[in-house]
Amino acid sequence: MPIVKNPEDYTLPPPRPQRHIDDSNWVSQNINELTEKYPDLWIAVLDKEVGIASKDLGEVHRVARKKAAEIGRGPCVYTFVESF
């Protein structure tokens, strides 16, 4: 039988930064335009702008992390834009 720990021993993860929430909302609000421009590609969004788009998620992640670090920001919002 598994050991059940006291719920008070668990801590919640830190909340997402508001900027990250805003970027996620921006993706949702602009999905039609993003689908036209970036069909079947991974995108990284930072400050409501697409920083990179590629079929290779690893490349998107590497480039986005570098760009975010250069401006002292992070993390980016990563989304796969599926075509209709």
Biopython code that builds the backbone (N, CA, C, O; Angstrom):
import numpy as np
from Bio.PDB.StructureBuilder import StructureBuilder

atoms = [
    (1, "MET", "N", (0.846, -1.171, 0.000)),
    (1, "MET", "CA", (0.000, 0.000, 0.000)),
    (1, "MET", "C", (0.899, 1.244, 0.000)),
    (1, "MET", "O", (1.876, 1.307, 0.746)),
    (2, "PRO", "N", (0.560, 2.240, -0.847)),
    (2, "PRO", "CA", (1.387, 3.448, -0.902)),
    (2, "PRO", "C", (1.276, 4.260, 0.380)),
    (2, "PRO", "O", (0.262, 4.239, 1.077)),
    (3, "ILE", "N", (2.339, 4.964, 0.657)),
    (3, "ILE", "CA", (2.362, 5.830, 1.832)),
    (3, "ILE", "C", (1.771, 7.174, 1.441)),
    (3, "ILE", "O", (2.214, 7.800, 0.477)),
    (4, "VAL", "N", (0.782, 7.610, 2.183)),
    (4, "VAL", "CA", (0.147, 8.899, 1.923)),
    (4, "VAL", "C", (0.764, 9.909, 2.878)),
    (4, "VAL", "O", (0.718, 9.753, 4.098)),
    (5, "LYS", "N", (1.339, 10.944, 2.290)),
    (5, "LYS", "CA", (1.975, 11.974, 3.111)),
    (5, "LYS", "C", (0.942, 13.016, 3.532)),
    (5, "LYS", "O", (-0.139, 13.131, 2.954)),
    (6, "ASN", "N", (1.305, 13.737, 4.519)),
    (6, "ASN", "CA", (0.465, 14.811, 5.017)),
    (6, "ASN", "C", (0.393, 15.911, 3.952)),
    (6, "ASN", "O", (1.431, 16.384, 3.489)),
    (7, "PRO", "N", (-0.829, 16.329, 3.553)),
    (7, "PRO", "CA", (-0.937, 17.383, 2.527)),
    (7, "PRO", "C", (-0.216, 18.670, 2.904)),
    (7, "PRO", "O", (0.183, 19.437, 2.028)),
    (8, "GLU", "N", (-0.049, 18.909, 4.184)),
    (8, "GLU", "CA", (0.643, 20.127, 4.613)),
    (8, "GLU", "C", (2.138, 20.080, 4.284)),
    (8, "GLU", "O", (2.818, 21.106, 4.314)),
    (9, "ASP", "N", (2.646, 18.873, 3.967)),
    (9, "ASP", "CA", (4.061, 18.734, 3.614)),
    (9, "ASP", "C", (4.341, 19.141, 2.172)),
    (9, "ASP", "O", (5.499, 19.294, 1.784)),
    (10, "TYR", "N", (3.298, 19.314, 1.386)),
    (10, "TYR", "CA", (3.460, 19.664, -0.023)),
    (10, "TYR", "C", (3.411, 21.172, -0.191)),
    (10, "TYR", "O", (2.646, 21.860, 0.483)),
    (11, "THR", "N", (4.228, 21.670, -1.088)),
    (11, "THR", "CA", (4.198, 23.093, -1.401)),
    (11, "THR", "C", (3.744, 23.271, -2.837)),
    (11, "THR", "O", (4.043, 22.453, -3.706)),
    (12, "LEU", "N", (3.034, 24.329, -3.065)),
    (12, "LEU", "CA", (2.574, 24.633, -4.417)),
    (12, "LEU", "C", (3.721, 25.220, -5.228)),
    (12, "LEU", "O", (4.588, 25.899, -4.678)),
    (13, "PRO", "N", (3.729, 24.961, -6.536)),
    (13, "PRO", "CA", (4.753, 25.601, -7.364)),
    (13, "PRO", "C", (4.504, 27.103, -7.407)),
    (13, "PRO", "O", (3.384, 27.554, -7.166)),
    (14, "PRO", "N", (5.538, 27.877, -7.713)),
    (14, "PRO", "CA", (5.334, 29.327, -7.783)),
    (14, "PRO", "C", (4.385, 29.667, -8.931)),
    (14, "PRO", "O", (4.341, 28.948, -9.930)),
    (15, "PRO", "N", (3.638, 30.742, -8.799)),
    (15, "PRO", "CA", (2.719, 31.124, -9.885)),
    (15, "PRO", "C", (3.499, 31.547, -11.130)),
    (15, "PRO", "O", (4.633, 32.018, -11.047)),
    (16, "ARG", "N", (2.857, 31.365, -12.282)),
    (16, "ARG", "CA", (3.496, 31.810, -13.521)),
    (16, "ARG", "C", (3.560, 33.333, -13.537)),
    (16, "ARG", "O", (2.656, 33.999, -13.033)),
    (17, "PRO", "N", (4.622, 33.884, -14.113)),
    (17, "PRO", "CA", (4.689, 35.348, -14.226)),
    (17, "PRO", "C", (3.533, 35.864, -15.081)),
    (17, "PRO", "O", (3.092, 35.191, -16.013)),
    (18, "GLN", "N", (3.051, 37.050, -14.759)),
    (18, "GLN", "CA", (1.936, 37.634, -15.510)),
    (18, "GLN", "C", (2.274, 37.763, -16.991)),
    (18, "GLN", "O", (1.401, 37.587, -17.842)),
    (19, "ARG", "N", (3.535, 38.069, -17.309)),
    (19, "ARG", "CA", (3.949, 38.197, -18.700)),
    (19, "ARG", "C", (3.729, 36.888, -19.453)),
    (19, "ARG", "O", (3.312, 36.893, -20.611)),
    (20, "HIS", "N", (4.009, 35.769, -18.790)),
    (20, "HIS", "CA", (3.824, 34.450, -19.405)),
    (20, "HIS", "C", (2.341, 34.194, -19.653)),
    (20, "HIS", "O", (1.973, 33.652, -20.695)),
    (21, "ILE", "N", (1.494, 34.576, -18.713)),
    (21, "ILE", "CA", (0.045, 34.436, -18.873)),
    (21, "ILE", "C", (-0.430, 35.318, -20.025)),
    (21, "ILE", "O", (-1.242, 34.888, -20.844)),
    (22, "ASP", "N", (0.068, 36.538, -20.089)),
    (22, "ASP", "CA", (-0.308, 37.454, -21.172)),
    (22, "ASP", "C", (0.102, 36.905, -22.535)),
    (22, "ASP", "O", (-0.660, 37.007, -23.497)),
    (23, "ASP", "N", (1.302, 36.321, -22.628)),
    (23, "ASP", "CA", (1.752, 35.728, -23.892)),
    (23, "ASP", "C", (0.878, 34.543, -24.285)),
    (23, "ASP", "O", (0.551, 34.379, -25.461)),
    (24, "SER", "N", (0.501, 33.723, -23.322)),
    (24, "SER", "CA", (-0.387, 32.586, -23.606)),
    (24, "SER", "C", (-1.737, 33.068, -24.114)),
    (24, "SER", "O", (-2.280, 32.518, -25.072)),
    (25, "ASN", "N", (-2.274, 34.094, -23.471)),
    (25, "ASN", "CA", (-3.550, 34.664, -23.919)),
    (25, "ASN", "C", (-3.424, 35.262, -25.319)),
    (25, "ASN", "O", (-4.338, 35.138, -26.133)),
    (26, "TRP", "N", (-2.302, 35.906, -25.595)),
    (26, "TRP", "CA", (-2.073, 36.500, -26.911)),
    (26, "TRP", "C", (-2.082, 35.429, -27.995)),
    (26, "TRP", "O", (-2.653, 35.629, -29.067)),
    (27, "VAL", "N", (-1.448, 34.289, -27.712)),
    (27, "VAL", "CA", (-1.455, 33.175, -28.669)),
    (27, "VAL", "C", (-2.892, 32.736, -28.937)),
    (27, "VAL", "O", (-3.281, 32.558, -30.091)),
    (28, "SER", "N", (-3.676, 32.563, -27.885)),
    (28, "SER", "CA", (-5.070, 32.134, -28.047)),
    (28, "SER", "C", (-5.883, 33.136, -28.858)),
    (28, "SER", "O", (-6.678, 32.748, -29.714)),
    (29, "GLN", "N", (-5.685, 34.412, -28.591)),
    (29, "GLN", "CA", (-6.441, 35.455, -29.279)),
    (29, "GLN", "C", (-6.028, 35.619, -30.742)),
    (29, "GLN", "O", (-6.810, 36.118, -31.551)),
    (30, "ASN", "N", (-4.820, 35.208, -31.087)),
    (30, "ASN", "CA", (-4.300, 35.419, -32.441)),
    (30, "ASN", "C", (-4.046, 34.117, -33.188)),
    (30, "ASN", "O", (-3.284, 34.094, -34.154)),
    (31, "ILE", "N", (-4.674, 33.045, -32.751)),
    (31, "ILE", "CA", (-4.378, 31.739, -33.332)),
    (31, "ILE", "C", (-4.694, 31.676, -34.828)),
    (31, "ILE", "O", (-3.980, 30.998, -35.566)),
    (32, "ASN", "N", (-5.730, 32.355, -35.292)),
    (32, "ASN", "CA", (-6.049, 32.313, -36.733)),
    (32, "ASN", "C", (-4.925, 32.931, -37.562)),
    (32, "ASN", "O", (-4.519, 32.361, -38.575)),
    (33, "GLU", "N", (-4.429, 34.073, -37.147)),
    (33, "GLU", "CA", (-3.336, 34.716, -37.870)),
    (33, "GLU", "C", (-2.053, 33.886, -37.775)),
    (33, "GLU", "O", (-1.306, 33.765, -38.746)),
    (34, "LEU", "N", (-1.816, 33.324, -36.599)),
    (34, "LEU", "CA", (-0.626, 32.493, -36.428)),
    (34, "LEU", "C", (-0.700, 31.245, -37.301)),
    (34, "LEU", "O", (0.312, 30.805, -37.847)),
    (35, "THR", "N", (-1.888, 30.679, -37.433)),
    (35, "THR", "CA", (-2.066, 29.489, -38.269)),
    (35, "THR", "C", (-1.799, 29.810, -39.736)),
    (35, "THR", "O", (-1.218, 28.992, -40.450)),
    (36, "GLU", "N", (-2.210, 30.977, -40.187)),
    (36, "GLU", "CA", (-1.940, 31.375, -41.572)),
    (36, "GLU", "C", (-0.449, 31.583, -41.805)),
    (36, "GLU", "O", (0.074, 31.212, -42.856)),
    (37, "LYS", "N", (0.228, 32.168, -40.840)),
    (37, "LYS", "CA", (1.630, 32.539, -41.015)),
    (37, "LYS", "C", (2.606, 31.404, -40.666)),
    (37, "LYS", "O", (3.673, 31.301, -41.271)),
    (38, "TYR", "N", (2.247, 30.551, -39.692)),
    (38, "TYR", "CA", (3.161, 29.518, -39.205)),
    (38, "TYR", "C", (2.507, 28.130, -39.169)),
    (38, "TYR", "O", (2.549, 27.467, -38.133)),
    (39, "PRO", "N", (1.907, 27.678, -40.270)),
    (39, "PRO", "CA", (1.219, 26.378, -40.231)),
    (39, "PRO", "C", (2.188, 25.222, -39.971)),
    (39, "PRO", "O", (3.255, 25.135, -40.579)),
    (40, "ASP", "N", (1.790, 24.342, -39.057)),
    (40, "ASP", "CA", (2.553, 23.135, -38.714)),
    (40, "ASP", "C", (3.983, 23.435, -38.279)),
    (40, "ASP", "O", (4.911, 22.697, -38.609)),
    (41, "LEU", "N", (4.148, 24.519, -37.538)),
    (41, "LEU", "CA", (5.455, 24.890, -36.997)),
    (41, "LEU", "C", (5.357, 25.122, -35.495)),
    (41, "LEU", "O", (4.303, 25.488, -34.976)),
    (42, "TRP", "N", (6.469, 24.904, -34.810)),
    (42, "TRP", "CA", (6.601, 25.297, -33.417)),
    (42, "TRP", "C", (6.964, 26.770, -33.388)),
    (42, "TRP", "O", (7.759, 27.229, -34.209)),
    (43, "ILE", "N", (6.391, 27.516, -32.453)),
    (43, "ILE", "CA", (6.749, 28.922, -32.290)),
    (43, "ILE", "C", (7.103, 29.179, -30.825)),
    (43, "ILE", "O", (6.643, 28.484, -29.919)),
    (44, "ALA", "N", (7.927, 30.190, -30.628)),
    (44, "ALA", "CA", (8.227, 30.690, -29.288)),
    (44, "ALA", "C", (7.770, 32.136, -29.241)),
    (44, "ALA", "O", (8.146, 32.945, -30.089)),
    (45, "VAL", "N", (6.958, 32.456, -28.249)),
    (45, "VAL", "CA", (6.402, 33.800, -28.108)),
    (45, "VAL", "C", (6.991, 34.446, -26.862)),
    (45, "VAL", "O", (7.012, 33.849, -25.786)),
    (46, "LEU", "N", (7.463, 35.658, -27.024)),
    (46, "LEU", "CA", (8.006, 36.441, -25.920)),
    (46, "LEU", "C", (7.537, 37.873, -26.096)),
    (46, "LEU", "O", (7.773, 38.486, -27.137)),
    (47, "ASP", "N", (6.882, 38.399, -25.092)),
    (47, "ASP", "CA", (6.341, 39.763, -25.133)),
    (47, "ASP", "C", (5.402, 39.958, -26.321)),
    (47, "ASP", "O", (5.470, 40.964, -27.026)),
    (48, "LYS", "N", (4.524, 38.975, -26.528)),
    (48, "LYS", "CA", (3.485, 39.017, -27.563)),
    (48, "LYS", "C", (4.049, 39.137, -28.972)),
    (48, "LYS", "O", (3.438, 39.754, -29.844)),
    (49, "GLU", "N", (5.214, 38.546, -29.186)),
    (49, "GLU", "CA", (5.834, 38.493, -30.516)),
    (49, "GLU", "C", (6.406, 37.102, -30.733)),
    (49, "GLU", "O", (6.920, 36.475, -29.808)),
    (50, "VAL", "N", (6.309, 36.632, -31.970)),
    (50, "VAL", "CA", (6.914, 35.349, -32.314)),
    (50, "VAL", "C", (8.400, 35.599, -32.526)),
    (50, "VAL", "O", (8.791, 36.369, -33.403)),
    (51, "GLY", "N", (9.222, 34.944, -31.719)),
    (51, "GLY", "CA", (10.665, 35.118, -31.809)),
    (51, "GLY", "C", (11.307, 34.190, -32.811)),
    (51, "GLY", "O", (12.294, 34.549, -33.452)),
    (52, "ILE", "N", (10.753, 32.993, -32.953)),
    (52, "ILE", "CA", (11.278, 32.000, -33.889)),
    (52, "ILE", "C", (10.167, 31.012, -34.198)),
    (52, "ILE", "O", (9.285, 30.760, -33.377)),
    (53, "ALA", "N", (10.232, 30.457, -35.404)),
    (53, "ALA", "CA", (9.311, 29.401, -35.826)),
    (53, "ALA", "C", (10.109, 28.362, -36.600)),
    (53, "ALA", "O", (10.954, 28.706, -37.427)),
    (54, "SER", "N", (9.835, 27.084, -36.328)),
    (54, "SER", "CA", (10.560, 26.009, -36.988)),
    (54, "SER", "C", (9.824, 24.691, -36.779)),
    (54, "SER", "O", (9.011, 24.562, -35.864)),
    (55, "LYS", "N", (10.113, 23.721, -37.628)),
    (55, "LYS", "CA", (9.587, 22.372, -37.424)),
    (55, "LYS", "C", (10.339, 21.652, -36.315)),
    (55, "LYS", "O", (9.853, 20.656, -35.779)),
    (56, "ASP", "N", (11.514, 22.145, -35.973)),
    (56, "ASP", "CA", (12.392, 21.531, -34.980)),
    (56, "ASP", "C", (12.209, 22.222, -33.622)),
    (56, "ASP", "O", (12.680, 23.342, -33.422)),
    (57, "LEU", "N", (11.528, 21.552, -32.699)),
    (57, "LEU", "CA", (11.285, 22.130, -31.379)),
    (57, "LEU", "C", (12.591, 22.412, -30.645)),
    (57, "LEU", "O", (12.689, 23.408, -29.929)),
    (58, "GLY", "N", (13.579, 21.568, -30.809)),
    (58, "GLY", "CA", (14.866, 21.797, -30.165)),
    (58, "GLY", "C", (15.491, 23.109, -30.606)),
    (58, "GLY", "O", (16.019, 23.861, -29.785)),
    (59, "GLU", "N", (15.431, 23.383, -31.898)),
    (59, "GLU", "CA", (15.969, 24.640, -32.423)),
    (59, "GLU", "C", (15.194, 25.832, -31.856)),
    (59, "GLU", "O", (15.788, 26.825, -31.439)),
    (60, "VAL", "N", (13.867, 25.724, -31.846)),
    (60, "VAL", "CA", (13.033, 26.803, -31.311)),
    (60, "VAL", "C", (13.413, 27.067, -29.857)),
    (60, "VAL", "O", (13.565, 28.216, -29.443)),
    (61, "HIS", "N", (13.560, 26.013, -29.105)),
    (61, "HIS", "CA", (13.895, 26.146, -27.689)),
    (61, "HIS", "C", (15.265, 26.804, -27.492)),
    (61, "HIS", "O", (15.405, 27.714, -26.675)),
    (62, "ARG", "N", (16.273, 26.345, -28.237)),
    (62, "ARG", "CA", (17.624, 26.908, -28.104)),
    (62, "ARG", "C", (17.655, 28.393, -28.456)),
    (62, "ARG", "O", (18.189, 29.204, -27.699)),
    (63, "VAL", "N", (17.085, 28.742, -29.596)),
    (63, "VAL", "CA", (17.120, 30.136, -30.049)),
    (63, "VAL", "C", (16.309, 31.031, -29.113)),
    (63, "VAL", "O", (16.739, 32.133, -28.773)),
    (64, "ALA", "N", (15.138, 30.552, -28.699)),
    (64, "ALA", "CA", (14.275, 31.358, -27.824)),
    (64, "ALA", "C", (14.936, 31.594, -26.473)),
    (64, "ALA", "O", (14.881, 32.704, -25.944)),
    (65, "ARG", "N", (15.558, 30.567, -25.909)),
    (65, "ARG", "CA", (16.238, 30.736, -24.621)),
    (65, "ARG", "C", (17.375, 31.741, -24.733)),
    (65, "ARG", "O", (17.592, 32.544, -23.825)),
    (66, "LYS", "N", (18.103, 31.696, -25.852)),
    (66, "LYS", "CA", (19.215, 32.633, -26.055)),
    (66, "LYS", "C", (18.686, 34.064, -26.153)),
    (66, "LYS", "O", (19.221, 34.977, -25.524)),
    (67, "LYS", "N", (17.623, 34.250, -26.954)),
    (67, "LYS", "CA", (17.051, 35.595, -27.109)),
    (67, "LYS", "C", (16.500, 36.112, -25.786)),
    (67, "LYS", "O", (16.686, 37.281, -25.448)),
    (68, "ALA", "N", (15.824, 35.245, -25.038)),
    (68, "ALA", "CA", (15.256, 35.650, -23.748)),
    (68, "ALA", "C", (16.366, 36.030, -22.771)),
    (68, "ALA", "O", (16.232, 37.003, -22.029)),
    (69, "ALA", "N", (17.449, 35.278, -22.769)),
    (69, "ALA", "CA", (18.571, 35.577, -21.869)),
    (69, "ALA", "C", (19.229, 36.903, -22.236)),
    (69, "ALA", "O", (19.661, 37.649, -21.357)),
    (70, "GLU", "N", (19.307, 37.194, -23.527)),
    (70, "GLU", "CA", (19.940, 38.442, -23.980)),
    (70, "GLU", "C", (19.206, 39.673, -23.461)),
    (70, "GLU", "O", (19.818, 40.708, -23.197)),
    (71, "ILE", "N", (17.880, 39.548, -23.317)),
    (71, "ILE", "CA", (17.103, 40.698, -22.830)),
    (71, "ILE", "C", (16.689, 40.527, -21.370)),
    (71, "ILE", "O", (15.896, 41.307, -20.842)),
    (72, "GLY", "N", (17.238, 39.492, -20.725)),
    (72, "GLY", "CA", (16.950, 39.284, -19.315)),
    (72, "GLY", "C", (15.542, 38.802, -19.040)),
    (72, "GLY", "O", (14.959, 39.135, -18.008)),
    (73, "ARG", "N", (14.994, 38.025, -19.948)),
    (73, "ARG", "CA", (13.628, 37.523, -19.794)),
    (73, "ARG", "C", (13.586, 36.016, -19.912)),
    (73, "ARG", "O", (14.577, 35.377, -20.267)),
    (74, "GLY", "N", (12.464, 35.473, -19.620)),
    (74, "GLY", "CA", (12.224, 34.057, -19.783)),
    (74, "GLY", "C", (11.158, 33.635, -18.806)),
    (74, "GLY", "O", (10.912, 34.375, -17.853)),
    (75, "PRO", "N", (10.531, 32.549, -18.959)),
    (75, "PRO", "CA", (10.582, 31.668, -20.114)),
    (75, "PRO", "C", (9.632, 32.135, -21.212)),
    (75, "PRO", "O", (8.748, 32.960, -20.986)),
    (76, "CYS", "N", (9.836, 31.594, -22.385)),
    (76, "CYS", "CA", (8.956, 31.872, -23.514)),
    (76, "CYS", "C", (7.749, 30.939, -23.461)),
    (76, "CYS", "O", (7.743, 29.947, -22.733)),
    (77, "VAL", "N", (6.746, 31.273, -24.236)),
    (77, "VAL", "CA", (5.597, 30.392, -24.432)),
    (77, "VAL", "C", (5.853, 29.625, -25.714)),
    (77, "VAL", "O", (6.058, 30.224, -26.770)),
    (78, "TYR", "N", (5.842, 28.287, -25.628)),
    (78, "TYR", "CA", (6.067, 27.432, -26.785)),
    (78, "TYR", "C", (4.750, 26.815, -27.203)),
    (78, "TYR", "O", (4.012, 26.279, -26.377)),
    (79, "THR", "N", (4.458, 26.894, -28.506)),
    (79, "THR", "CA", (3.196, 26.382, -29.029)),
    (79, "THR", "C", (3.421, 25.752, -30.393)),
    (79, "THR", "O", (4.187, 26.268, -31.207)),
    (80, "PHE", "N", (2.746, 24.628, -30.636)),
    (80, "PHE", "CA", (2.727, 24.050, -31.977)),
    (80, "PHE", "C", (1.492, 24.594, -32.668)),
    (80, "PHE", "O", (0.375, 24.427, -32.178)),
    (81, "VAL", "N", (1.691, 25.252, -33.819)),
    (81, "VAL", "CA", (0.589, 25.854, -34.563)),
    (81, "VAL", "C", (0.154, 24.846, -35.634)),
    (81, "VAL", "O", (0.797, 24.699, -36.674)),
    (82, "GLU", "N", (-0.929, 24.174, -35.354)),
    (82, "GLU", "CA", (-1.420, 23.133, -36.256)),
    (82, "GLU", "C", (-2.262, 23.767, -37.362)),
    (82, "GLU", "O", (-3.106, 24.625, -37.106)),
    (83, "SER", "N", (-2.013, 23.324, -38.602)),
    (83, "SER", "CA", (-2.802, 23.830, -39.720)),
    (83, "SER", "C", (-4.176, 23.168, -39.700)),
    (83, "SER", "O", (-4.365, 22.104, -39.112)),
    (84, "PHE", "N", (-5.125, 23.822, -40.356)),
    (84, "PHE", "CA", (-6.493, 23.275, -40.418)),
    (84, "PHE", "C", (-6.608, 22.260, -41.503)),
    (84, "PHE", "O", (-7.681, 21.692, -41.706)),
]
sb = StructureBuilder()
sb.init_structure("model")
sb.init_model(0)
sb.init_chain("A")
sb.init_seg("    ")
for serial, (resi, resn, name, xyz) in enumerate(atoms, 1):
    if name == "N":
        sb.init_residue(resn, " ", resi, " ")
    sb.init_atom(name, np.array(xyz, "f"), 0.0, 1.0, " ", f" {name:<3s}", serial, name[0])
structure = sb.get_structure()
